[in-house]
Amino acid sequence: MRTSLMIVACFALALPAAAEDVSVSGCVEPGVEAGCLMMKAGDELYNVTHAKPKPEIGKYGTVMGTLSDGVDICQQGKIVDPST
């Protein structure tokens, strides 16, 4: 019985989290790593580097996309990918 519960628990942990759609509005600012683009909304920092078309630093806009639990070279902010 205990082994069965452990197998079920491990399987549940391996399932991907449900994707969360987000819409972030703000000014685009450079990240700490070269080429990285960030937007701050409230207390949250979002990595919008992967947005198409590429946002311009210093411009105000809205980026919509899906939060990713992946990792990229920017190493900061919640990754919004794919995003537009």
PyMOL Python script that loads the backbone (N, CA, C, O; Angstrom):
from pymol import cmd

cmd.read_pdbstr("""\
ATOM      1  N   MET A   1       0.817  -1.187   0.000  1.00  0.00           N
ATOM      2  CA  MET A   1       0.000   0.000   0.000  1.00  0.00           C
ATOM      3  C   MET A   1       0.865   1.256   0.000  1.00  0.00           C
ATOM      4  O   MET A   1       0.600   2.196  -0.750  1.00  0.00           O
ATOM      5  N   ARG A   2       1.890   1.274   0.832  1.00  0.00           N
ATOM      6  CA  ARG A   2       2.760   2.443   0.924  1.00  0.00           C
ATOM      7  C   ARG A   2       3.494   2.682  -0.398  1.00  0.00           C
ATOM      8  O   ARG A   2       3.651   3.827  -0.822  1.00  0.00           O
ATOM      9  N   THR A   3       3.938   1.615  -1.043  1.00  0.00           N
ATOM     10  CA  THR A   3       4.620   1.738  -2.325  1.00  0.00           C
ATOM     11  C   THR A   3       3.675   2.331  -3.369  1.00  0.00           C
ATOM     12  O   THR A   3       4.087   3.174  -4.165  1.00  0.00           O
ATOM     13  N   SER A   4       2.428   1.904  -3.373  1.00  0.00           N
ATOM     14  CA  SER A   4       1.440   2.431  -4.324  1.00  0.00           C
ATOM     15  C   SER A   4       1.241   3.920  -4.141  1.00  0.00           C
ATOM     16  O   SER A   4       1.147   4.663  -5.118  1.00  0.00           O
ATOM     17  N   LEU A   5       1.175   4.361  -2.894  1.00  0.00           N
ATOM     18  CA  LEU A   5       1.005   5.783  -2.633  1.00  0.00           C
ATOM     19  C   LEU A   5       2.202   6.588  -3.102  1.00  0.00           C
ATOM     20  O   LEU A   5       2.038   7.690  -3.627  1.00  0.00           O
ATOM     21  N   MET A   6       3.398   6.059  -2.923  1.00  0.00           N
ATOM     22  CA  MET A   6       4.600   6.757  -3.362  1.00  0.00           C
ATOM     23  C   MET A   6       4.627   6.864  -4.883  1.00  0.00           C
ATOM     24  O   MET A   6       5.013   7.902  -5.419  1.00  0.00           O
ATOM     25  N   ILE A   7       4.227   5.816  -5.578  1.00  0.00           N
ATOM     26  CA  ILE A   7       4.197   5.844  -7.041  1.00  0.00           C
ATOM     27  C   ILE A   7       3.200   6.881  -7.523  1.00  0.00           C
ATOM     28  O   ILE A   7       3.499   7.644  -8.442  1.00  0.00           O
ATOM     29  N   VAL A   8       2.028   6.921  -6.923  1.00  0.00           N
ATOM     30  CA  VAL A   8       1.013   7.906  -7.292  1.00  0.00           C
ATOM     31  C   VAL A   8       1.521   9.309  -7.004  1.00  0.00           C
ATOM     32  O   VAL A   8       1.323  10.205  -7.824  1.00  0.00           O
ATOM     33  N   ALA A   9       2.163   9.526  -5.877  1.00  0.00           N
ATOM     34  CA  ALA A   9       2.685  10.842  -5.515  1.00  0.00           C
ATOM     35  C   ALA A   9       3.759  11.291  -6.500  1.00  0.00           C
ATOM     36  O   ALA A   9       3.770  12.453  -6.904  1.00  0.00           O
ATOM     37  N   CYS A  10       4.650  10.406  -6.888  1.00  0.00           N
ATOM     38  CA  CYS A  10       5.706  10.742  -7.852  1.00  0.00           C
ATOM     39  C   CYS A  10       5.105  11.079  -9.211  1.00  0.00           C
ATOM     40  O   CYS A  10       5.562  12.010  -9.875  1.00  0.00           O
ATOM     41  N   PHE A  11       4.091  10.336  -9.629  1.00  0.00           N
ATOM     42  CA  PHE A  11       3.446  10.598 -10.907  1.00  0.00           C
ATOM     43  C   PHE A  11       2.766  11.961 -10.879  1.00  0.00           C
ATOM     44  O   PHE A  11       2.840  12.705 -11.856  1.00  0.00           O
ATOM     45  N   ALA A  12       2.117  12.293  -9.797  1.00  0.00           N
ATOM     46  CA  ALA A  12       1.433  13.573  -9.677  1.00  0.00           C
ATOM     47  C   ALA A  12       2.428  14.732  -9.734  1.00  0.00           C
ATOM     48  O   ALA A  12       2.122  15.770 -10.319  1.00  0.00           O
ATOM     49  N   LEU A  13       3.597  14.579  -9.147  1.00  0.00           N
ATOM     50  CA  LEU A  13       4.614  15.617  -9.183  1.00  0.00           C
ATOM     51  C   LEU A  13       5.192  15.791 -10.573  1.00  0.00           C
ATOM     52  O   LEU A  13       5.670  16.878 -10.900  1.00  0.00           O
ATOM     53  N   ALA A  14       5.165  14.760 -11.399  1.00  0.00           N
ATOM     54  CA  ALA A  14       5.735  14.816 -12.739  1.00  0.00           C
ATOM     55  C   ALA A  14       4.803  15.483 -13.745  1.00  0.00           C
ATOM     56  O   ALA A  14       5.247  15.840 -14.836  1.00  0.00           O
ATOM     57  N   LEU A  15       3.529  15.660 -13.415  1.00  0.00           N
ATOM     58  CA  LEU A  15       2.598  16.275 -14.337  1.00  0.00           C
ATOM     59  C   LEU A  15       2.910  17.760 -14.483  1.00  0.00           C
ATOM     60  O   LEU A  15       3.207  18.428 -13.492  1.00  0.00           O
ATOM     61  N   PRO A  16       2.846  18.288 -15.713  1.00  0.00           N
ATOM     62  CA  PRO A  16       3.110  19.717 -15.885  1.00  0.00           C
ATOM     63  C   PRO A  16       1.989  20.558 -15.288  1.00  0.00           C
ATOM     64  O   PRO A  16       0.829  20.145 -15.260  1.00  0.00           O
ATOM     65  N   ALA A  17       2.351  21.728 -14.817  1.00  0.00           N
ATOM     66  CA  ALA A  17       1.346  22.646 -14.268  1.00  0.00           C
ATOM     67  C   ALA A  17       0.509  23.213 -15.413  1.00  0.00           C
ATOM     68  O   ALA A  17       0.985  23.334 -16.542  1.00  0.00           O
ATOM     69  N   ALA A  18      -0.709  23.550 -15.117  1.00  0.00           N
ATOM     70  CA  ALA A  18      -1.576  24.141 -16.131  1.00  0.00           C
ATOM     71  C   ALA A  18      -0.998  25.491 -16.553  1.00  0.00           C
ATOM     72  O   ALA A  18      -0.594  26.295 -15.712  1.00  0.00           O
ATOM     73  N   ALA A  19      -0.965  25.728 -17.857  1.00  0.00           N
ATOM     74  CA  ALA A  19      -0.439  26.984 -18.375  1.00  0.00           C
ATOM     75  C   ALA A  19      -1.353  28.133 -17.948  1.00  0.00           C
ATOM     76  O   ALA A  19      -2.577  28.010 -17.972  1.00  0.00           O
ATOM     77  N   GLU A  20      -0.750  29.232 -17.564  1.00  0.00           N
ATOM     78  CA  GLU A  20      -1.515  30.395 -17.126  1.00  0.00           C
ATOM     79  C   GLU A  20      -1.324  31.522 -18.127  1.00  0.00           C
ATOM     80  O   GLU A  20      -0.200  31.969 -18.356  1.00  0.00           O
ATOM     81  N   ASP A  21      -2.417  31.982 -18.725  1.00  0.00           N
ATOM     82  CA  ASP A  21      -2.363  33.103 -19.654  1.00  0.00           C
ATOM     83  C   ASP A  21      -2.255  34.402 -18.859  1.00  0.00           C
ATOM     84  O   ASP A  21      -2.917  34.574 -17.836  1.00  0.00           O
ATOM     85  N   VAL A  22      -1.408  35.317 -19.345  1.00  0.00           N
ATOM     86  CA  VAL A  22      -1.224  36.593 -18.673  1.00  0.00           C
ATOM     87  C   VAL A  22      -1.248  37.730 -19.691  1.00  0.00           C
ATOM     88  O   VAL A  22      -0.985  37.534 -20.877  1.00  0.00           O
ATOM     89  N   SER A  23      -1.563  38.896 -19.206  1.00  0.00           N
ATOM     90  CA  SER A  23      -1.489  40.121 -19.986  1.00  0.00           C
ATOM     91  C   SER A  23      -0.755  41.125 -19.109  1.00  0.00           C
ATOM     92  O   SER A  23      -1.218  41.456 -18.018  1.00  0.00           O
ATOM     93  N   VAL A  24       0.390  41.611 -19.585  1.00  0.00           N
ATOM     94  CA  VAL A  24       1.238  42.504 -18.797  1.00  0.00           C
ATOM     95  C   VAL A  24       1.358  43.838 -19.530  1.00  0.00           C
ATOM     96  O   VAL A  24       1.720  43.874 -20.705  1.00  0.00           O
ATOM     97  N   SER A  25       1.058  44.917 -18.844  1.00  0.00           N
ATOM     98  CA  SER A  25       1.202  46.253 -19.429  1.00  0.00           C
ATOM     99  C   SER A  25       2.231  47.037 -18.641  1.00  0.00           C
ATOM    100  O   SER A  25       2.252  47.000 -17.410  1.00  0.00           O
ATOM    101  N   GLY A  26       3.082  47.743 -19.359  1.00  0.00           N
ATOM    102  CA  GLY A  26       4.096  48.554 -18.701  1.00  0.00           C
ATOM    103  C   GLY A  26       5.165  48.989 -19.670  1.00  0.00           C
ATOM    104  O   GLY A  26       5.039  48.803 -20.881  1.00  0.00           O
ATOM    105  N   CYS A  27       6.221  49.571 -19.130  1.00  0.00           N
ATOM    106  CA  CYS A  27       7.358  50.029 -19.919  1.00  0.00           C
ATOM    107  C   CYS A  27       8.375  48.890 -20.005  1.00  0.00           C
ATOM    108  O   CYS A  27       8.649  48.211 -19.017  1.00  0.00           O
ATOM    109  N   VAL A  28       8.918  48.699 -21.178  1.00  0.00           N
ATOM    110  CA  VAL A  28       9.934  47.661 -21.374  1.00  0.00           C
ATOM    111  C   VAL A  28      11.266  48.211 -20.883  1.00  0.00           C
ATOM    112  O   VAL A  28      11.648  49.334 -21.212  1.00  0.00           O
ATOM    113  N   GLU A  29      11.968  47.406 -20.091  1.00  0.00           N
ATOM    114  CA  GLU A  29      13.269  47.809 -19.572  1.00  0.00           C
ATOM    115  C   GLU A  29      14.273  46.687 -19.815  1.00  0.00           C
ATOM    116  O   GLU A  29      13.892  45.522 -19.927  1.00  0.00           O
ATOM    117  N   PRO A  30      15.551  47.038 -19.896  1.00  0.00           N
ATOM    118  CA  PRO A  30      16.552  45.993 -20.122  1.00  0.00           C
ATOM    119  C   PRO A  30      16.715  45.115 -18.882  1.00  0.00           C
ATOM    120  O   PRO A  30      16.587  45.578 -17.749  1.00  0.00           O
ATOM    121  N   GLY A  31      16.999  43.843 -19.127  1.00  0.00           N
ATOM    122  CA  GLY A  31      17.294  42.934 -18.034  1.00  0.00           C
ATOM    123  C   GLY A  31      18.753  43.042 -17.632  1.00  0.00           C
ATOM    124  O   GLY A  31      19.506  43.815 -18.225  1.00  0.00           O
ATOM    125  N   VAL A  32      19.155  42.281 -16.639  1.00  0.00           N
ATOM    126  CA  VAL A  32      20.553  42.330 -16.192  1.00  0.00           C
ATOM    127  C   VAL A  32      21.480  41.643 -17.195  1.00  0.00           C
ATOM    128  O   VAL A  32      22.668  41.963 -17.247  1.00  0.00           O
ATOM    129  N   GLU A  33      20.969  40.719 -17.979  1.00  0.00           N
ATOM    130  CA  GLU A  33      21.759  40.044 -19.006  1.00  0.00           C
ATOM    131  C   GLU A  33      21.526  40.728 -20.349  1.00  0.00           C
ATOM    132  O   GLU A  33      20.418  41.190 -20.624  1.00  0.00           O
ATOM    133  N   ALA A  34      22.542  40.797 -21.174  1.00  0.00           N
ATOM    134  CA  ALA A  34      22.447  41.441 -22.485  1.00  0.00           C
ATOM    135  C   ALA A  34      21.344  40.804 -23.327  1.00  0.00           C
ATOM    136  O   ALA A  34      21.251  39.581 -23.422  1.00  0.00           O
ATOM    137  N   GLY A  35      20.511  41.647 -23.936  1.00  0.00           N
ATOM    138  CA  GLY A  35      19.463  41.166 -24.824  1.00  0.00           C
ATOM    139  C   GLY A  35      18.170  40.781 -24.127  1.00  0.00           C
ATOM    140  O   GLY A  35      17.196  40.439 -24.796  1.00  0.00           O
ATOM    141  N   CYS A  36      18.134  40.827 -22.810  1.00  0.00           N
ATOM    142  CA  CYS A  36      16.929  40.442 -22.076  1.00  0.00           C
ATOM    143  C   CYS A  36      16.018  41.647 -21.893  1.00  0.00           C
ATOM    144  O   CYS A  36      16.483  42.763 -21.663  1.00  0.00           O
ATOM    145  N   LEU A  37      14.705  41.406 -21.997  1.00  0.00           N
ATOM    146  CA  LEU A  37      13.706  42.464 -21.885  1.00  0.00           C
ATOM    147  C   LEU A  37      12.738  42.131 -20.761  1.00  0.00           C
ATOM    148  O   LEU A  37      12.234  41.011 -20.679  1.00  0.00           O
ATOM    149  N   MET A  38      12.478  43.111 -19.889  1.00  0.00           N
ATOM    150  CA  MET A  38      11.616  42.911 -18.735  1.00  0.00           C
ATOM    151  C   MET A  38      10.498  43.942 -18.718  1.00  0.00           C
ATOM    152  O   MET A  38      10.631  45.037 -19.264  1.00  0.00           O
ATOM    153  N   MET A  39       9.384  43.567 -18.073  1.00  0.00           N
ATOM    154  CA  MET A  39       8.276  44.488 -17.805  1.00  0.00           C
ATOM    155  C   MET A  39       7.872  44.283 -16.364  1.00  0.00           C
ATOM    156  O   MET A  39       7.782  43.150 -15.889  1.00  0.00           O
ATOM    157  N   LYS A  40       7.626  45.386 -15.662  1.00  0.00           N
ATOM    158  CA  LYS A  40       7.193  45.294 -14.279  1.00  0.00           C
ATOM    159  C   LYS A  40       5.718  45.659 -14.208  1.00  0.00           C
ATOM    160  O   LYS A  40       5.296  46.685 -14.741  1.00  0.00           O
ATOM    161  N   ALA A  41       4.946  44.820 -13.552  1.00  0.00           N
ATOM    162  CA  ALA A  41       3.520  45.064 -13.344  1.00  0.00           C
ATOM    163  C   ALA A  41       3.255  44.871 -11.858  1.00  0.00           C
ATOM    164  O   ALA A  41       3.284  43.748 -11.356  1.00  0.00           O
ATOM    165  N   GLY A  42       2.997  45.964 -11.162  1.00  0.00           N
ATOM    166  CA  GLY A  42       2.830  45.875  -9.715  1.00  0.00           C
ATOM    167  C   GLY A  42       4.142  45.458  -9.089  1.00  0.00           C
ATOM    168  O   GLY A  42       5.178  46.073  -9.344  1.00  0.00           O
ATOM    169  N   ASP A  43       4.111  44.419  -8.273  1.00  0.00           N
ATOM    170  CA  ASP A  43       5.330  43.903  -7.631  1.00  0.00           C
ATOM    171  C   ASP A  43       5.975  42.775  -8.423  1.00  0.00           C
ATOM    172  O   ASP A  43       6.997  42.234  -8.001  1.00  0.00           O
ATOM    173  N   GLU A  44       5.401  42.413  -9.556  1.00  0.00           N
ATOM    174  CA  GLU A  44       5.903  41.277 -10.343  1.00  0.00           C
ATOM    175  C   GLU A  44       6.768  41.755 -11.503  1.00  0.00           C
ATOM    176  O   GLU A  44       6.486  42.783 -12.118  1.00  0.00           O
ATOM    177  N   LEU A  45       7.825  40.998 -11.794  1.00  0.00           N
ATOM    178  CA  LEU A  45       8.702  41.261 -12.921  1.00  0.00           C
ATOM    179  C   LEU A  45       8.499  40.151 -13.942  1.00  0.00           C
ATOM    180  O   LEU A  45       8.551  38.969 -13.600  1.00  0.00           O
ATOM    181  N   TYR A  46       8.266  40.533 -15.197  1.00  0.00           N
ATOM    182  CA  TYR A  46       8.012  39.562 -16.255  1.00  0.00           C
ATOM    183  C   TYR A  46       9.097  39.648 -17.315  1.00  0.00           C
ATOM    184  O   TYR A  46       9.506  40.736 -17.721  1.00  0.00           O
ATOM    185  N   ASN A  47       9.553  38.492 -17.753  1.00  0.00           N
ATOM    186  CA  ASN A  47      10.551  38.376 -18.806  1.00  0.00           C
ATOM    187  C   ASN A  47       9.797  38.290 -20.134  1.00  0.00           C
ATOM    188  O   ASN A  47       9.157  37.276 -20.416  1.00  0.00           O
ATOM    189  N   VAL A  48       9.866  39.348 -20.955  1.00  0.00           N
ATOM    190  CA  VAL A  48       9.157  39.396 -22.230  1.00  0.00           C
ATOM    191  C   VAL A  48      10.123  39.311 -23.407  1.00  0.00           C
ATOM    192  O   VAL A  48       9.804  39.763 -24.507  1.00  0.00           O
ATOM    193  N   THR A  49      11.288  38.742 -23.184  1.00  0.00           N
ATOM    194  CA  THR A  49      12.327  38.628 -24.198  1.00  0.00           C
ATOM    195  C   THR A  49      11.855  37.883 -25.433  1.00  0.00           C
ATOM    196  O   THR A  49      12.297  38.190 -26.540  1.00  0.00           O
ATOM    197  N   HIS A  50      10.968  36.913 -25.271  1.00  0.00           N
ATOM    198  CA  HIS A  50      10.555  36.058 -26.382  1.00  0.00           C
ATOM    199  C   HIS A  50       9.361  36.607 -27.161  1.00  0.00           C
ATOM    200  O   HIS A  50       8.858  35.938 -28.063  1.00  0.00           O
ATOM    201  N   ALA A  51       8.898  37.815 -26.828  1.00  0.00           N
ATOM    202  CA  ALA A  51       7.726  38.390 -27.505  1.00  0.00           C
ATOM    203  C   ALA A  51       8.026  38.652 -28.980  1.00  0.00           C
ATOM    204  O   ALA A  51       9.132  39.050 -29.345  1.00  0.00           O
ATOM    205  N   LYS A  52       7.037  38.426 -29.799  1.00  0.00           N
ATOM    206  CA  LYS A  52       7.111  38.712 -31.234  1.00  0.00           C
ATOM    207  C   LYS A  52       5.967  39.641 -31.565  1.00  0.00           C
ATOM    208  O   LYS A  52       4.833  39.285 -31.244  1.00  0.00           O
ATOM    209  N   PRO A  53       6.152  40.790 -32.173  1.00  0.00           N
ATOM    210  CA  PRO A  53       7.448  41.395 -32.485  1.00  0.00           C
ATOM    211  C   PRO A  53       8.176  41.828 -31.211  1.00  0.00           C
ATOM    212  O   PRO A  53       7.572  42.006 -30.153  1.00  0.00           O
ATOM    213  N   LYS A  54       9.485  41.990 -31.349  1.00  0.00           N
ATOM    214  CA  LYS A  54      10.321  42.313 -30.188  1.00  0.00           C
ATOM    215  C   LYS A  54       9.984  43.702 -29.652  1.00  0.00           C
ATOM    216  O   LYS A  54      10.027  44.677 -30.403  1.00  0.00           O
ATOM    217  N   PRO A  55       9.648  43.808 -28.360  1.00  0.00           N
ATOM    218  CA  PRO A  55       9.351  45.117 -27.761  1.00  0.00           C
ATOM    219  C   PRO A  55      10.597  46.004 -27.723  1.00  0.00           C
ATOM    220  O   PRO A  55      11.719  45.507 -27.634  1.00  0.00           O
ATOM    221  N   GLU A  56      10.388  47.312 -27.789  1.00  0.00           N
ATOM    222  CA  GLU A  56      11.493  48.260 -27.735  1.00  0.00           C
ATOM    223  C   GLU A  56      11.674  48.778 -26.308  1.00  0.00           C
ATOM    224  O   GLU A  56      10.704  49.105 -25.624  1.00  0.00           O
ATOM    225  N   ILE A  57      12.927  48.847 -25.873  1.00  0.00           N
ATOM    226  CA  ILE A  57      13.236  49.367 -24.541  1.00  0.00           C
ATOM    227  C   ILE A  57      12.741  50.809 -24.440  1.00  0.00           C
ATOM    228  O   ILE A  57      12.953  51.616 -25.345  1.00  0.00           O
ATOM    229  N   GLY A  58      12.075  51.118 -23.320  1.00  0.00           N
ATOM    230  CA  GLY A  58      11.573  52.453 -23.065  1.00  0.00           C
ATOM    231  C   GLY A  58      10.174  52.704 -23.595  1.00  0.00           C
ATOM    232  O   GLY A  58       9.589  53.749 -23.311  1.00  0.00           O
ATOM    233  N   LYS A  59       9.627  51.771 -24.356  1.00  0.00           N
ATOM    234  CA  LYS A  59       8.275  51.935 -24.911  1.00  0.00           C
ATOM    235  C   LYS A  59       7.253  51.293 -23.988  1.00  0.00           C
ATOM    236  O   LYS A  59       7.521  50.263 -23.369  1.00  0.00           O
ATOM    237  N   TYR A  60       6.071  51.911 -23.900  1.00  0.00           N
ATOM    238  CA  TYR A  60       4.969  51.362 -23.115  1.00  0.00           C
ATOM    239  C   TYR A  60       4.149  50.468 -24.026  1.00  0.00           C
ATOM    240  O   TYR A  60       3.924  50.797 -25.191  1.00  0.00           O
ATOM    241  N   GLY A  61       3.702  49.341 -23.497  1.00  0.00           N
ATOM    242  CA  GLY A  61       2.868  48.446 -24.290  1.00  0.00           C
ATOM    243  C   GLY A  61       2.283  47.337 -23.436  1.00  0.00           C
ATOM    244  O   GLY A  61       2.437  47.313 -22.215  1.00  0.00           O
ATOM    245  N   THR A  62       1.612  46.427 -24.108  1.00  0.00           N
ATOM    246  CA  THR A  62       1.008  45.271 -23.454  1.00  0.00           C
ATOM    247  C   THR A  62       1.525  44.014 -24.132  1.00  0.00           C
ATOM    248  O   THR A  62       1.536  43.920 -25.359  1.00  0.00           O
ATOM    249  N   VAL A  63       1.946  43.061 -23.337  1.00  0.00           N
ATOM    250  CA  VAL A  63       2.398  41.760 -23.834  1.00  0.00           C
ATOM    251  C   VAL A  63       1.448  40.709 -23.291  1.00  0.00           C
ATOM    252  O   VAL A  63       1.178  40.657 -22.091  1.00  0.00           O
ATOM    253  N   MET A  64       0.943  39.873 -24.188  1.00  0.00           N
ATOM    254  CA  MET A  64       0.050  38.792 -23.793  1.00  0.00           C
ATOM    255  C   MET A  64       0.714  37.463 -24.147  1.00  0.00           C
ATOM    256  O   MET A  64       1.364  37.329 -25.184  1.00  0.00           O
ATOM    257  N   GLY A  65       0.535  36.493 -23.265  1.00  0.00           N
ATOM    258  CA  GLY A  65       1.120  35.186 -23.528  1.00  0.00           C
ATOM    259  C   GLY A  65       0.844  34.218 -22.403  1.00  0.00           C
ATOM    260  O   GLY A  65      -0.084  34.393 -21.613  1.00  0.00           O
ATOM    261  N   THR A  66       1.665  33.201 -22.348  1.00  0.00           N
ATOM    262  CA  THR A  66       1.521  32.129 -21.373  1.00  0.00           C
ATOM    263  C   THR A  66       2.755  32.088 -20.486  1.00  0.00           C
ATOM    264  O   THR A  66       3.882  32.149 -20.978  1.00  0.00           O
ATOM    265  N   LEU A  67       2.544  31.986 -19.183  1.00  0.00           N
ATOM    266  CA  LEU A  67       3.678  31.849 -18.265  1.00  0.00           C
ATOM    267  C   LEU A  67       4.356  30.507 -18.497  1.00  0.00           C
ATOM    268  O   LEU A  67       3.695  29.475 -18.622  1.00  0.00           O
ATOM    269  N   SER A  68       5.660  30.534 -18.552  1.00  0.00           N
ATOM    270  CA  SER A  68       6.451  29.325 -18.766  1.00  0.00           C
ATOM    271  C   SER A  68       7.212  29.000 -17.488  1.00  0.00           C
ATOM    272  O   SER A  68       7.677  29.894 -16.782  1.00  0.00           O
ATOM    273  N   ASP A  69       7.332  27.712 -17.203  1.00  0.00           N
ATOM    274  CA  ASP A  69       8.140  27.328 -16.045  1.00  0.00           C
ATOM    275  C   ASP A  69       9.542  26.932 -16.498  1.00  0.00           C
ATOM    276  O   ASP A  69      10.291  26.303 -15.751  1.00  0.00           O
ATOM    277  N   GLY A  70       9.889  27.306 -17.726  1.00  0.00           N
ATOM    278  CA  GLY A  70      11.207  27.014 -18.271  1.00  0.00           C
ATOM    279  C   GLY A  70      12.278  27.925 -17.697  1.00  0.00           C
ATOM    280  O   GLY A  70      12.013  28.756 -16.829  1.00  0.00           O
ATOM    281  N   VAL A  71      13.480  27.754 -18.196  1.00  0.00           N
ATOM    282  CA  VAL A  71      14.634  28.530 -17.758  1.00  0.00           C
ATOM    283  C   VAL A  71      15.268  29.138 -19.002  1.00  0.00           C
ATOM    284  O   VAL A  71      15.336  28.483 -20.042  1.00  0.00           O
ATOM    285  N   ASP A  72      15.733  30.380 -18.910  1.00  0.00           N
ATOM    286  CA  ASP A  72      16.466  30.951 -20.035  1.00  0.00           C
ATOM    287  C   ASP A  72      17.666  31.736 -19.514  1.00  0.00           C
ATOM    288  O   ASP A  72      17.906  31.784 -18.308  1.00  0.00           O
ATOM    289  N   ILE A  73      18.411  32.348 -20.419  1.00  0.00           N
ATOM    290  CA  ILE A  73      19.649  33.015 -20.018  1.00  0.00           C
ATOM    291  C   ILE A  73      19.431  34.264 -19.186  1.00  0.00           C
ATOM    292  O   ILE A  73      20.359  34.732 -18.526  1.00  0.00           O
ATOM    293  N   CYS A  74      18.215  34.819 -19.203  1.00  0.00           N
ATOM    294  CA  CYS A  74      17.951  36.062 -18.462  1.00  0.00           C
ATOM    295  C   CYS A  74      17.988  35.859 -16.953  1.00  0.00           C
ATOM    296  O   CYS A  74      18.399  36.762 -16.225  1.00  0.00           O
ATOM    297  N   GLN A  75      17.575  34.718 -16.479  1.00  0.00           N
ATOM    298  CA  GLN A  75      17.626  34.352 -15.066  1.00  0.00           C
ATOM    299  C   GLN A  75      16.915  35.346 -14.151  1.00  0.00           C
ATOM    300  O   GLN A  75      17.300  35.515 -12.995  1.00  0.00           O
ATOM    301  N   GLN A  76      15.873  36.005 -14.673  1.00  0.00           N
ATOM    302  CA  GLN A  76      15.086  36.890 -13.823  1.00  0.00           C
ATOM    303  C   GLN A  76      13.691  37.030 -14.412  1.00  0.00           C
ATOM    304  O   GLN A  76      13.502  36.885 -15.619  1.00  0.00           O
ATOM    305  N   GLY A  77      12.736  37.308 -13.572  1.00  0.00           N
ATOM    306  CA  GLY A  77      11.372  37.526 -14.004  1.00  0.00           C
ATOM    307  C   GLY A  77      10.643  36.235 -14.371  1.00  0.00           C
ATOM    308  O   GLY A  77      11.254  35.200 -14.638  1.00  0.00           O
ATOM    309  N   LYS A  78       9.313  36.338 -14.375  1.00  0.00           N
ATOM    310  CA  LYS A  78       8.474  35.227 -14.807  1.00  0.00           C
ATOM    311  C   LYS A  78       8.468  35.237 -16.329  1.00  0.00           C
ATOM    312  O   LYS A  78       8.143  36.256 -16.940  1.00  0.00           O
ATOM    313  N   ILE A  79       8.820  34.123 -16.944  1.00  0.00           N
ATOM    314  CA  ILE A  79       8.939  34.052 -18.395  1.00  0.00           C
ATOM    315  C   ILE A  79       7.556  33.988 -19.030  1.00  0.00           C
ATOM    316  O   ILE A  79       6.734  33.141 -18.681  1.00  0.00           O
ATOM    317  N   VAL A  80       7.315  34.908 -19.974  1.00  0.00           N
ATOM    318  CA  VAL A  80       6.083  34.916 -20.755  1.00  0.00           C
ATOM    319  C   VAL A  80       6.459  34.429 -22.155  1.00  0.00           C
ATOM    320  O   VAL A  80       7.051  35.169 -22.941  1.00  0.00           O
ATOM    321  N   ASP A  81       6.109  33.175 -22.457  1.00  0.00           N
ATOM    322  CA  ASP A  81       6.491  32.575 -23.734  1.00  0.00           C
ATOM    323  C   ASP A  81       5.524  31.473 -24.090  1.00  0.00           C
ATOM    324  O   ASP A  81       5.362  30.572 -23.267  1.00  0.00           O
ATOM    325  N   PRO A  82       4.880  31.453 -25.206  1.00  0.00           N
ATOM    326  CA  PRO A  82       5.007  32.445 -26.274  1.00  0.00           C
ATOM    327  C   PRO A  82       4.249  33.713 -25.911  1.00  0.00           C
ATOM    328  O   PRO A  82       3.339  33.694 -25.082  1.00  0.00           O
ATOM    329  N   SER A  83       4.638  34.812 -26.542  1.00  0.00           N
ATOM    330  CA  SER A  83       3.977  36.077 -26.243  1.00  0.00           C
ATOM    331  C   SER A  83       3.936  36.967 -27.465  1.00  0.00           C
ATOM    332  O   SER A  83       4.757  36.852 -28.375  1.00  0.00           O
ATOM    333  N   THR A  84       2.956  37.859 -27.462  1.00  0.00           N
ATOM    334  CA  THR A  84       2.835  38.838 -28.559  1.00  0.00           C
ATOM    335  C   THR A  84       2.640  40.212 -27.971  1.00  0.00           C
ATOM    336  O   THR A  84       2.515  41.188 -28.711  1.00  0.00           O
TER     337      THR A  84
END
""", "prot")
cmd.dss("prot")
cmd.show_as("cartoon", "prot")
cmd.util.cbc("prot")
cmd.orient("prot")
